[in-house]
């Protein structure tokens, strides 16, 4: 409980869209879970997520990982992990984010988030290539409510530290209670990247070429399309459980890269979290 008390309250915020990394990140249910709350709507979240993902985007091996679910509020800024989306009964952007403008149907936000790198030891196909460092990305995002339960999202994210390029995502989502306290969320969309971002993950420099892995210079454009299905349920006024599956398929130069062994990859995760107020 000492750890729980260190988190800052999380105020309810509107969705600001999300920028998926290369490949796919599974959907998370984002509708409010109908359970009693304490006085006011300030909340914090602490939990864990178990996930199964490809070892790298386009690879054949898989990785099983356990990561924390964290969310809280510092002034007008929300601090959250991407796996906390939906578990507080509110929508979170991931990273350090804030809403800069909003109406009943649309919202605009900005965020800074940690981006994941890649190690040459993650897969035999990557052996001899330079590691991709984790970095910080600055993101601008927008969300528009098309109809009750339907949302359109878009984001642009620029890397700050290691010149890893510009990425974008366009997505469409639908959220609906399905009975028994469960809330269903279905989404899909496309990822885009400029040439710098594509070459970061899918290019092969002359120094890294070898038989079966020739030099490859990727151009910008469509990187992948994705879909995801997620559910969330309140087990009690404070405890939440969520699960999701998703699939991403590489397109264009990302799909043609010599590093791409499998164009499509599946992701699955399950989360348990405590929501306080």
C-alpha positions, 0 to 999 in steps of 0.5 A: 500500500505504500507504493499505491499512496505515492501515485498522484490522482488521475483526472478524467480526460478525453481520448487523444488518439494513440500512435502505434509502434511498428506493427500492432498494439492490441486494442484496449476497451476505453468506455467508462466502466459502470461502477461506483466511484468516490467523491469526485472523479480523480483516479490513479491506477496501479497494476500489471500487464502480461503480453505476448508479442513478436520478438521484433516487427517482421520477425518469427520468434515471440517474446513474453513480457510483464510490464507495469500499469501506471497512471496518475495526474500532475497538474494538468498533465496525465502520466500513464503507461500505454497498458493503462488505457481503459482500466481507469474507466477513462481514456489515456494517451500514454506517456505524459499528455494533456488536452489542449482543446476540446468540445463534446465531439472532438479533442486535440492533445499533445504528449511526450512518450518513451519509444521502444528500441530494438536489440540485435540479440532479439532475433538471429536475423538481427545479428550484426545490426546496430541496436535501435535505442529507446527514445522520446517522441513528441506527439500531436493527436486528435479525436473526433466522435462520429456517433455514439460509440464511434471514434476517429483518431489521428496522430503524428509523432516526431522522434527527439533524441536519435533522429528516428523519424516521423510516424503517423496513425489513422484509426477508427474505433467502436466501443459497446457494453456487451452485458455481464459488466463487460465492455467491448472495444474494436479498432483498426487503422493504418500506420505511416512513416517517413523514410527516416523512420522506415529505415530505422526499423527496416533498412539494412546499411552496407555494413550490416549486409550479409548473404540473405540480408542485402542492403536495403533502403526503405522509402516513406509511406504506408508501413502497416495496417492493424486491427485489435479487439479488447474487453474490460470489466470491473471486478469491484469498485476498484479492481479492473481486468482487461484482455485484448488481441490484435494483428498487424500486417506490414505494407510497402517497403516495410513488407519488402525489407530483407528483415521481414520474415513474417509480414503479419504478427499477432499480439495478445495481452491481459491486465489486472489493475487497482483503481483508486480515488 
